[in-house]
Amino acid sequence: QVQLVESGGGLVQPGGSLRLSCEASGSILRFYAMGWYSQVPGKERELVAVIISGGSTNYADSVKGRFTISRDNAKNTVYLQMNSLKPEDTAVYYCNAEMVVAGIPKTYWGQGTQVTVSS
Protein backbone atom coordinates (compact mmCIF):
# COMPACT_ATOMS: atom_id res chain seq x y z
CA GLN A 1 0.00 0.00 0.00
CA VAL A 2 1.38 3.38 -1.00
CA GLN A 3 1.02 6.27 1.39
CA LEU A 4 1.82 9.88 0.57
CA VAL A 5 2.08 12.37 3.41
CA GLU A 6 2.20 16.09 2.66
CA SER A 7 3.46 18.79 4.94
CA GLY A 8 4.55 22.41 4.78
CA GLY A 9 1.31 24.22 4.10
CA GLY A 10 0.17 27.23 6.04
CA LEU A 11 -0.64 30.92 5.98
CA VAL A 12 1.75 33.24 4.17
CA GLN A 13 1.61 36.84 3.02
CA PRO A 14 1.58 37.72 -0.67
CA GLY A 15 5.11 37.63 -2.04
CA GLY A 16 6.18 35.06 0.52
CA SER A 17 7.43 31.52 0.13
CA LEU A 18 6.52 28.04 1.28
CA ARG A 19 8.02 24.62 0.66
CA LEU A 20 5.68 21.67 0.50
CA SER A 21 6.97 18.16 1.12
CA CYS A 22 5.49 14.83 0.11
CA GLU A 23 7.03 11.78 1.74
CA ALA A 24 6.19 8.40 0.28
CA SER A 25 6.08 5.09 2.11
CA GLY A 26 8.92 3.39 0.30
CA SER A 27 11.07 4.25 -2.66
CA ILE A 28 9.80 6.94 -5.02
CA LEU A 29 11.81 5.29 -7.79
CA ARG A 30 8.76 3.03 -8.21
CA PHE A 31 6.78 5.93 -9.63
CA TYR A 32 7.10 7.06 -13.22
CA ALA A 33 5.70 10.46 -12.27
CA MET A 34 5.04 12.48 -9.15
CA GLY A 35 3.29 15.78 -8.99
CA TRP A 36 1.40 18.43 -7.12
CA TYR A 37 -2.19 19.41 -7.77
CA SER A 38 -4.25 22.24 -6.35
CA GLN A 39 -7.94 22.40 -5.64
CA VAL A 40 -10.25 25.18 -4.53
CA PRO A 41 -13.85 24.66 -3.42
CA GLY A 42 -16.23 24.05 -6.30
CA LYS A 43 -13.49 23.41 -8.84
CA GLU A 44 -11.69 20.36 -10.15
CA ARG A 45 -8.22 19.45 -9.04
CA GLU A 46 -5.62 21.03 -11.35
CA LEU A 47 -2.04 20.08 -12.12
CA VAL A 48 0.51 22.49 -10.67
CA ALA A 49 3.79 20.68 -11.36
CA VAL A 50 5.01 17.21 -12.26
CA ILE A 51 8.38 15.49 -12.26
CA ILE A 52 8.92 12.45 -14.43
CA SER A 53 11.20 9.54 -13.53
CA GLY A 54 13.91 10.75 -15.89
CA GLY A 55 13.96 14.09 -14.11
CA SER A 56 12.07 16.26 -16.56
CA THR A 57 9.51 18.66 -15.14
CA ASN A 58 6.40 20.45 -16.30
CA TYR A 59 4.47 23.33 -14.77
CA ALA A 60 1.13 25.03 -15.07
CA ASP A 61 1.53 28.36 -16.87
CA SER A 62 0.31 30.21 -13.79
CA VAL A 63 3.27 29.03 -11.67
CA LYS A 64 6.12 28.97 -14.19
CA GLY A 65 9.10 30.90 -12.88
CA ARG A 66 7.70 30.93 -9.32
CA PHE A 67 7.36 27.26 -8.31
CA THR A 68 9.95 24.50 -8.51
CA ILE A 69 9.34 20.78 -8.13
CA SER A 70 12.20 18.56 -7.05
CA ARG A 71 12.81 15.20 -5.45
CA ASP A 72 15.19 13.53 -3.05
CA ASN A 73 15.28 9.84 -3.84
CA ALA A 74 17.22 9.02 -0.69
CA LYS A 75 14.48 10.58 1.44
CA ASN A 76 11.59 9.26 -0.69
CA THR A 77 10.35 12.83 -0.84
CA VAL A 78 9.13 15.25 -3.49
CA TYR A 79 9.12 18.98 -2.83
CA LEU A 80 7.33 21.99 -4.20
CA GLN A 81 9.16 25.25 -3.59
CA MET A 82 6.63 28.05 -3.91
CA ASN A 83 7.99 31.59 -4.25
CA SER A 84 6.35 34.95 -4.96
CA LEU A 85 3.06 33.57 -3.74
CA LYS A 86 -0.15 35.27 -4.79
CA PRO A 87 -3.62 35.20 -3.21
CA GLU A 88 -4.83 33.17 -6.19
CA ASP A 89 -2.41 30.39 -5.18
CA THR A 90 -4.64 29.75 -2.17
CA ALA A 91 -5.83 26.14 -2.38
CA VAL A 92 -5.46 22.69 -0.94
CA TYR A 93 -2.38 21.11 -2.49
CA TYR A 94 -2.31 17.37 -3.08
CA CYS A 95 0.65 15.15 -3.78
CA ASN A 96 0.17 12.62 -6.58
CA ALA A 97 2.10 9.55 -7.62
CA GLU A 98 1.68 7.35 -10.69
CA MET A 99 2.99 3.83 -11.12
CA VAL A 100 2.30 0.73 -13.16
CA VAL A 101 1.62 -2.53 -11.37
CA ALA A 102 1.35 -5.67 -13.50
CA GLY A 103 0.62 -3.49 -16.50
CA ILE A 104 -2.15 -1.58 -14.72
CA PRO A 105 -1.71 2.13 -14.03
CA LYS A 106 -2.19 3.09 -10.42
CA THR A 107 -2.75 6.58 -9.03
CA TYR A 108 -2.14 7.59 -5.43
CA TRP A 109 -3.01 10.79 -3.56
CA GLY A 110 -1.98 12.35 -0.31
CA GLN A 111 -4.44 13.85 2.13
CA GLY A 112 -3.75 17.42 1.05
CA THR A 113 -2.24 20.44 2.75
CA GLN A 114 -3.85 23.89 2.89
CA VAL A 115 -1.97 26.87 1.50
CA THR A 116 -3.46 30.28 2.23
CA VAL A 117 -1.94 33.43 0.78
CA SER A 118 -3.36 36.49 2.47
CA SER A 119 -2.31 39.72 4.12
N, C-alpha and C positions, 0 to 999 in steps of 0.2 A: 504494500500500500504506500503510495506516495503522499507525503505531506509537505505543504509549502507554508511557511510561517513568515508573514510580513512584519516589519517593524519600521519605525522612523517617522511615521506621520505625526502631524500636530498642527498647531496654529503658528503662522508666520506672517509677518508684515509684507506688503507688496515690495518687490525688489529683493527679498530675502532668499535664503537657500535652505533646502532640506535634502537629506540623503535617505532614501528608502532602501531597506534590505529585504531580501527574500531568501531564507535558508531552507534548503530541501533536505528531506530525510534520505540520505544516501547521495551517491555521486550524481552531480549534474551532467556528467559526461553521457549519461543515458539519454538525455533529451536532445532532440535535433534542433529545438528552438525553445527559448525562454523569453518571456516578455512581460511588459507592464501594460495594463489597461486601466482606463478611468471610467467612472460611471457617476452621473448625477441623477437625482430623482426624476423619474418620468422619461428618462432617455436610455437608449441601449448602451451597453458597454462598448468603449471605443479603444482601439489600439493606440498606445502612446509611443512605445518603443519595443523593438525586438532584437535579440541577438541570436544568430544562427550558430550551429556547432562549429563551423569553420572560422567564426569570429566576426563575420560581417554583421552590420547593424542597419536598422532602418527606423525612421522616426516619422511621427505625424508632422505635417507641415507646421502646425501651431507650436511645436516645441523645438523645432530644429534650431540649433545654435544656443539653446538654453539648457536642454536636458542631455544627459549622457548615460547610456546603459553600459554596464561592464559586468564582468564576472570574475570570481575567484574560485577556480576549480578545487583548490586545496581545502577551501572552507565551505564548499557546496553552496555557494551564495551568489546571487545576482543582485546588483545594485542599480539604483536609478538616482543619479545626482541631478537635482533640480535647482537651477539657478535663475535669477531674475524672475522670480515667481510673480504671477499676476492673479488678480481676483478670479479670473475665469479658469484658472487651474484648479480651483476648489472642486474636490470630488473625492470619492472613495477610490483608492488605487488598489488594483488586484494584480497579484503575481500569477503568471500563467506558464505552464510547461507542457510541451508536446513530445510524445514519444511513440514509437511503434512497437507493439508487443505481438509477436506471432503474426505479423503482417497487418495487424489492426491498429489504426491510429487511436491514441489515447490522449485525452486532454485533462489537465489537472489545474485546479484553482486554489489560491490561498483564501483566507477569510476576509481579506481587505483591510486597508488602513486609511483612516480619514486624513485628508490634507485640506486645511482651511487657510486661505490667503485673505487676510483682512487687516485693516488698520484699526 
